[in-house]
Amino acid sequence: MKKEIEKEVVNAFCPYCLKDISTVWVCKIESIIGLRYIYFCGECQKSLGTFQNKIKNIGRVFSHPSQINSELKNPLS
């Protein structure tokens, strides 16, 4: 198993510590089941999720709940 860790600057929201975060740690893991990316909060170090592909706009995936609600109200804007 091969593992690499890198830091990304983002504009995201952590559902665990309930804070807006500016950094996320990305752990790239290669194993017999394939390549995986695990994202960790830069504040509380909890796992935000595991993905098969690297996410280009992580802030959009882990956005603040108020941004999600406004997008649902105005989906075409």
N, CA, C and O atoms as CSV, one atom per row, in Angstrom:
chain,resi,resn,atom,element,x,y,z
A,1,MET,N,N,0.840,-1.172,0.000
A,1,MET,CA,C,0.000,0.000,0.000
A,1,MET,C,C,0.886,1.236,0.000
A,1,MET,O,O,1.873,1.304,0.733
A,2,LYS,N,N,0.529,2.210,-0.824
A,2,LYS,CA,C,1.290,3.443,-0.940
A,2,LYS,C,C,0.398,4.602,-0.515
A,2,LYS,O,O,-0.779,4.643,-0.876
A,3,LYS,N,N,0.954,5.558,0.259
A,3,LYS,CA,C,0.150,6.647,0.792
A,3,LYS,C,C,0.884,7.980,0.626
A,3,LYS,O,O,2.076,8.076,0.921
A,4,GLU,N,N,0.169,9.010,0.150
A,4,GLU,CA,C,0.699,10.365,0.036
A,4,GLU,C,C,-0.286,11.329,0.695
A,4,GLU,O,O,-1.500,11.163,0.571
A,5,ILE,N,N,0.233,12.327,1.388
A,5,ILE,CA,C,-0.631,13.313,2.039
A,5,ILE,C,C,-0.239,14.699,1.549
A,5,ILE,O,O,0.942,15.038,1.488
A,6,GLU,N,N,-1.256,15.503,1.196
A,6,GLU,CA,C,-1.007,16.877,0.762
A,6,GLU,C,C,-2.064,17.795,1.352
A,6,GLU,O,O,-3.139,17.353,1.754
A,7,LYS,N,N,-1.742,19.071,1.395
A,7,LYS,CA,C,-2.629,20.075,1.964
A,7,LYS,C,C,-3.211,20.910,0.831
A,7,LYS,O,O,-2.484,21.319,-0.075
A,8,GLU,N,N,-4.536,21.170,0.876
A,8,GLU,CA,C,-5.184,22.002,-0.137
A,8,GLU,C,C,-5.856,23.187,0.537
A,8,GLU,O,O,-6.457,23.048,1.602
A,9,VAL,N,N,-5.753,24.345,-0.085
A,9,VAL,CA,C,-6.431,25.543,0.392
A,9,VAL,C,C,-7.813,25.565,-0.248
A,9,VAL,O,O,-7.942,25.498,-1.471
A,10,VAL,N,N,-8.846,25.659,0.587
A,10,VAL,CA,C,-10.223,25.600,0.107
A,10,VAL,C,C,-11.093,26.608,0.845
A,10,VAL,O,O,-10.650,27.263,1.788
A,11,ASN,N,N,-12.325,26.716,0.401
A,11,ASN,CA,C,-13.350,27.465,1.112
A,11,ASN,C,C,-14.492,26.483,1.310
A,11,ASN,O,O,-15.344,26.336,0.435
A,12,ALA,N,N,-14.517,25.801,2.469
A,12,ALA,CA,C,-15.479,24.734,2.707
A,12,ALA,C,C,-16.045,24.824,4.120
A,12,ALA,O,O,-15.674,25.705,4.896
A,13,PHE,N,N,-16.947,23.898,4.443
A,13,PHE,CA,C,-17.599,23.847,5.748
A,13,PHE,C,C,-17.470,22.428,6.297
A,13,PHE,O,O,-17.727,21.458,5.584
A,14,CYS,N,N,-17.074,22.310,7.560
A,14,CYS,CA,C,-16.952,21.002,8.201
A,14,CYS,C,C,-18.233,20.706,8.989
A,14,CYS,O,O,-18.605,21.482,9.870
A,15,PRO,N,N,-18.907,19.602,8.684
A,15,PRO,CA,C,-20.139,19.269,9.415
A,15,PRO,C,C,-19.884,18.745,10.830
A,15,PRO,O,O,-20.824,18.614,11.614
A,16,TYR,N,N,-18.633,18.446,11.166
A,16,TYR,CA,C,-18.316,17.930,12.495
A,16,TYR,C,C,-17.996,19.045,13.484
A,16,TYR,O,O,-18.578,19.102,14.568
A,17,CYS,N,N,-17.081,19.923,13.117
A,17,CYS,CA,C,-16.728,21.019,14.031
A,17,CYS,C,C,-17.576,22.264,13.768
A,17,CYS,O,O,-17.466,23.255,14.489
A,18,LEU,N,N,-18.425,22.214,12.731
A,18,LEU,CA,C,-19.356,23.291,12.375
A,18,LEU,C,C,-18.646,24.619,12.141
A,18,LEU,O,O,-19.115,25.673,12.571
A,19,LYS,N,N,-17.505,24.551,11.451
A,19,LYS,CA,C,-16.722,25.748,11.152
A,19,LYS,C,C,-16.489,25.860,9.657
A,19,LYS,O,O,-16.461,24.858,8.942
A,20,ASP,N,N,-16.322,27.095,9.193
A,20,ASP,CA,C,-15.839,27.309,7.841
A,20,ASP,C,C,-14.347,27.030,7.873
A,20,ASP,O,O,-13.633,27.570,8.718
A,21,ILE,N,N,-13.872,26.199,6.970
A,21,ILE,CA,C,-12.469,25.807,6.981
A,21,ILE,C,C,-11.762,26.312,5.730
A,21,ILE,O,O,-12.369,26.444,4.667
A,22,SER,N,N,-10.490,26.588,5.873
A,22,SER,CA,C,-9.710,27.103,4.742
A,22,SER,C,C,-8.684,26.097,4.234
A,22,SER,O,O,-8.088,26.291,3.174
A,23,THR,N,N,-8.477,25.011,4.999
A,23,THR,CA,C,-7.537,23.983,4.549
A,23,THR,C,C,-8.148,22.595,4.734
A,23,THR,O,O,-8.890,22.339,5.682
A,24,VAL,N,N,-7.816,21.719,3.808
A,24,VAL,CA,C,-8.235,20.322,3.853
A,24,VAL,C,C,-7.007,19.474,3.565
A,24,VAL,O,O,-6.221,19.790,2.672
A,25,TRP,N,N,-6.844,18.399,4.322
A,25,TRP,CA,C,-5.768,17.452,4.063
A,25,TRP,C,C,-6.307,16.343,3.175
A,25,TRP,O,O,-7.387,15.809,3.425
A,26,VAL,N,N,-5.556,15.999,2.139
A,26,VAL,CA,C,-5.953,14.953,1.197
A,26,VAL,C,C,-4.945,13.816,1.294
A,26,VAL,O,O,-3.742,14.012,1.116
A,27,CYS,N,N,-5.457,12.631,1.579
A,27,CYS,CA,C,-4.610,11.444,1.661
A,27,CYS,C,C,-4.903,10.580,0.440
A,27,CYS,O,O,-6.020,10.093,0.269
A,28,LYS,N,N,-3.900,10.394,-0.404
A,28,LYS,CA,C,-4.033,9.560,-1.609
A,28,LYS,C,C,-3.506,8.178,-1.258
A,28,LYS,O,O,-2.347,8.020,-0.875
A,29,ILE,N,N,-4.378,7.170,-1.394
A,29,ILE,CA,C,-4.016,5.810,-1.020
A,29,ILE,C,C,-4.162,4.888,-2.225
A,29,ILE,O,O,-5.222,4.814,-2.847
A,30,GLU,N,N,-3.068,4.184,-2.543
A,30,GLU,CA,C,-3.088,3.163,-3.594
A,30,GLU,C,C,-3.022,1.803,-2.912
A,30,GLU,O,O,-2.120,1.534,-2.118
A,31,SER,N,N,-3.993,0.948,-3.235
A,31,SER,CA,C,-4.009,-0.392,-2.648
A,31,SER,C,C,-4.523,-1.390,-3.677
A,31,SER,O,O,-4.704,-1.045,-4.845
A,32,ILE,N,N,-4.753,-2.606,-3.252
A,32,ILE,CA,C,-5.216,-3.631,-4.178
A,32,ILE,C,C,-6.638,-3.359,-4.675
A,32,ILE,O,O,-7.037,-3.894,-5.709
A,33,ILE,N,N,-7.405,-2.540,-3.958
A,33,ILE,CA,C,-8.754,-2.203,-4.414
A,33,ILE,C,C,-8.777,-0.962,-5.287
A,33,ILE,O,O,-9.843,-0.536,-5.731
A,34,GLY,N,N,-7.610,-0.374,-5.538
A,34,GLY,CA,C,-7.517,0.793,-6.411
A,34,GLY,C,C,-7.127,2.053,-5.673
A,34,GLY,O,O,-6.752,2.021,-4.501
A,35,LEU,N,N,-7.223,3.155,-6.377
A,35,LEU,CA,C,-6.822,4.462,-5.865
A,35,LEU,C,C,-7.995,5.118,-5.143
A,35,LEU,O,O,-9.115,5.121,-5.655
A,36,ARG,N,N,-7.746,5.674,-3.958
A,36,ARG,CA,C,-8.763,6.371,-3.182
A,36,ARG,C,C,-8.184,7.670,-2.648
A,36,ARG,O,O,-6.987,7.767,-2.378
A,37,TYR,N,N,-9.056,8.674,-2.499
A,37,TYR,CA,C,-8.688,9.953,-1.905
A,37,TYR,C,C,-9.550,10.157,-0.666
A,37,TYR,O,O,-10.777,10.114,-0.745
A,38,ILE,N,N,-8.909,10.379,0.476
A,38,ILE,CA,C,-9.629,10.622,1.725
A,38,ILE,C,C,-9.371,12.068,2.122
A,38,ILE,O,O,-8.222,12.502,2.204
A,39,TYR,N,N,-10.449,12.815,2.370
A,39,TYR,CA,C,-10.356,14.234,2.720
A,39,TYR,C,C,-10.594,14.404,4.216
A,39,TYR,O,O,-11.540,13.848,4.775
A,40,PHE,N,N,-9.705,15.197,4.868
A,40,PHE,CA,C,-9.780,15.448,6.298
A,40,PHE,C,C,-9.899,16.944,6.564
A,40,PHE,O,O,-9.285,17.758,5.874
A,41,CYS,N,N,-10.696,17.298,7.571
A,41,CYS,CA,C,-10.845,18.691,7.986
A,41,CYS,C,C,-9.511,19.203,8.528
A,41,CYS,O,O,-8.829,18.495,9.269
A,42,GLY,N,N,-9.141,20.423,8.163
A,42,GLY,CA,C,-7.905,21.027,8.649
A,42,GLY,C,C,-8.002,21.494,10.091
A,42,GLY,O,O,-6.977,21.767,10.716
A,43,GLU,N,N,-9.216,21.592,10.635
A,43,GLU,CA,C,-9.415,22.043,12.014
A,43,GLU,C,C,-9.509,20.868,12.998
A,43,GLU,O,O,-8.726,20.783,13.944
A,44,CYS,N,N,-10.481,19.954,12.766
A,44,CYS,CA,C,-10.725,18.873,13.724
A,44,CYS,C,C,-10.137,17.536,13.285
A,44,CYS,O,O,-10.201,16.568,14.043
A,45,GLN,N,N,-9.564,17.455,12.083
A,45,GLN,CA,C,-8.911,16.267,11.533
A,45,GLN,C,C,-9.844,15.071,11.339
A,45,GLN,O,O,-9.367,13.942,11.227
A,46,LYS,N,N,-11.157,15.289,11.297
A,46,LYS,CA,C,-12.091,14.192,11.028
A,46,LYS,C,C,-12.227,13.999,9.527
A,46,LYS,O,O,-12.049,14.934,8.747
A,47,SER,N,N,-12.546,12.769,9.135
A,47,SER,CA,C,-12.675,12.443,7.722
A,47,SER,C,C,-13.952,13.054,7.145
A,47,SER,O,O,-15.042,12.869,7.686
A,48,LEU,N,N,-13.798,13.784,6.039
A,48,LEU,CA,C,-14.938,14.393,5.364
A,48,LEU,C,C,-15.504,13.472,4.290
A,48,LEU,O,O,-16.643,13.653,3.862
A,49,GLY,N,N,-14.740,12.507,3.858
A,49,GLY,CA,C,-15.234,11.572,2.854
A,49,GLY,C,C,-14.127,10.870,2.111
A,49,GLY,O,O,-12.972,11.296,2.126
A,50,THR,N,N,-14.502,9.776,1.456
A,50,THR,CA,C,-13.586,8.976,0.646
A,50,THR,C,C,-14.131,8.925,-0.769
A,50,THR,O,O,-15.313,8.648,-0.975
A,51,PHE,N,N,-13.267,9.193,-1.748
A,51,PHE,CA,C,-13.687,9.272,-3.140
A,51,PHE,C,C,-12.714,8.506,-4.026
A,51,PHE,O,O,-11.537,8.367,-3.695
A,52,GLN,N,N,-13.218,8.011,-5.156
A,52,GLN,CA,C,-12.359,7.314,-6.113
A,52,GLN,C,C,-11.572,8.292,-6.967
A,52,GLN,O,O,-10.475,7.969,-7.423
A,53,ASN,N,N,-12.113,9.481,-7.190
A,53,ASN,CA,C,-11.445,10.495,-8.006
A,53,ASN,C,C,-11.125,11.711,-7.159
A,53,ASN,O,O,-11.813,11.997,-6.179
A,54,LYS,N,N,-10.080,12.421,-7.542
A,54,LYS,CA,C,-9.736,13.641,-6.832
A,54,LYS,C,C,-10.752,14.720,-7.196
A,54,LYS,O,O,-11.060,14.913,-8.372
A,55,ILE,N,N,-11.266,15.413,-6.205
A,55,ILE,CA,C,-12.292,16.421,-6.426
A,55,ILE,C,C,-11.622,17.742,-6.767
A,55,ILE,O,O,-10.740,18.202,-6.043
A,56,LYS,N,N,-12.042,18.356,-7.875
A,56,LYS,CA,C,-11.436,19.612,-8.312
A,56,LYS,C,C,-11.909,20.793,-7.476
A,56,LYS,O,O,-11.114,21.677,-7.158
A,57,ASN,N,N,-13.192,20.825,-7.113
A,57,ASN,CA,C,-13.726,21.935,-6.331
A,57,ASN,C,C,-14.312,21.382,-5.034
A,57,ASN,O,O,-15.525,21.206,-4.917
A,58,ILE,N,N,-13.450,21.115,-4.074
A,58,ILE,CA,C,-13.870,20.501,-2.818
A,58,ILE,C,C,-14.814,21.412,-2.033
A,58,ILE,O,O,-15.669,20.927,-1.292
A,59,GLY,N,N,-14.664,22.720,-2.189
A,59,GLY,CA,C,-15.542,23.660,-1.500
A,59,GLY,C,C,-16.988,23.524,-1.922
A,59,GLY,O,O,-17.892,23.796,-1.132
A,60,ARG,N,N,-17.220,23.110,-3.144
A,60,ARG,CA,C,-18.592,22.914,-3.627
A,60,ARG,C,C,-19.209,21.655,-3.007
A,60,ARG,O,O,-20.409,21.623,-2.737
A,61,VAL,N,N,-18.405,20.633,-2.785
A,61,VAL,CA,C,-18.907,19.396,-2.183
A,61,VAL,C,C,-19.218,19.605,-0.707
A,61,VAL,O,O,-20.249,19.145,-0.217
A,62,PHE,N,N,-18.327,20.301,0.005
A,62,PHE,CA,C,-18.498,20.543,1.434
A,62,PHE,C,C,-18.815,22.015,1.674
A,62,PHE,O,O,-18.089,22.702,2.393
A,63,SER,N,N,-19.908,22.501,1.069
A,63,SER,CA,C,-20.261,23.905,1.219
A,63,SER,C,C,-21.134,24.110,2.449
A,63,SER,O,O,-21.700,23.161,2.992
A,64,HIS,N,N,-21.232,25.355,2.877
A,64,HIS,CA,C,-22.009,25.731,4.049
A,64,HIS,C,C,-23.492,25.457,3.785
A,64,HIS,O,O,-23.959,25.690,2.670
A,65,PRO,N,N,-24.251,24.965,4.785
A,65,PRO,CA,C,-25.674,24.659,4.573
A,65,PRO,C,C,-26.487,25.838,4.048
A,65,PRO,O,O,-27.441,25.632,3.297
A,66,SER,N,N,-26.140,27.054,4.418
A,66,SER,CA,C,-26.888,28.218,3.921
A,66,SER,C,C,-26.690,28.387,2.419
A,66,SER,O,O,-27.602,28.847,1.732
A,67,GLN,N,N,-25.520,28.026,1.891
A,67,GLN,CA,C,-25.286,28.102,0.448
A,67,GLN,C,C,-26.094,27.041,-0.287
A,67,GLN,O,O,-26.587,27.286,-1.388
A,68,ILE,N,N,-26.232,25.869,0.314
A,68,ILE,CA,C,-27.016,24.807,-0.308
A,68,ILE,C,C,-28.475,25.215,-0.388
A,68,ILE,O,O,-29.114,25.022,-1.422
A,69,ASN,N,N,-29.015,25.776,0.689
A,69,ASN,CA,C,-30.413,26.196,0.708
A,69,ASN,C,C,-30.677,27.281,-0.319
A,69,ASN,O,O,-31.712,27.255,-0.985
A,70,SER,N,N,-29.771,28.230,-0.463
A,70,SER,CA,C,-29.977,29.304,-1.454
A,70,SER,C,C,-29.900,28.758,-2.871
A,70,SER,O,O,-30.613,29.245,-3.749
A,71,GLU,N,N,-29.054,27.757,-3.123
A,71,GLU,CA,C,-28.970,27.158,-4.444
A,71,GLU,C,C,-30.240,26.379,-4.799
A,71,GLU,O,O,-30.648,26.332,-5.960
A,72,LEU,N,N,-30.863,25.764,-3.769
A,72,LEU,CA,C,-32.107,25.037,-4.020
A,72,LEU,C,C,-33.257,25.984,-4.334
A,72,LEU,O,O,-34.142,25.652,-5.123
A,73,LYS,N,N,-33.245,27.171,-3.713
A,73,LYS,CA,C,-34.308,28.141,-3.951
A,73,LYS,C,C,-34.168,28.775,-5.324
A,73,LYS,O,O,-35.173,29.051,-5.979
A,74,ASN,N,N,-32.943,29.011,-5.770
A,74,ASN,CA,C,-32.673,29.648,-7.061
A,74,ASN,C,C,-31.742,28.752,-7.892
A,74,ASN,O,O,-30.570,29.090,-8.055
A,75,PRO,N,N,-32.225,27.628,-8.418
A,75,PRO,CA,C,-31.332,26.689,-9.096
A,75,PRO,C,C,-30.746,27.205,-10.402
A,75,PRO,O,O,-29.706,26.712,-10.840
A,76,LEU,N,N,-31.380,28.178,-11.032
A,76,LEU,CA,C,-30.896,28.668,-12.320
A,76,LEU,C,C,-30.004,29.900,-12.213
A,76,LEU,O,O,-29.489,30.371,-13.227
A,77,SER,N,N,-29.815,30.423,-11.026
A,77,SER,CA,C,-28.994,31.630,-10.890
A,77,SER,C,C,-27.523,31.301,-10.738
A,77,SER,O,O,-26.698,32.206,-10.613
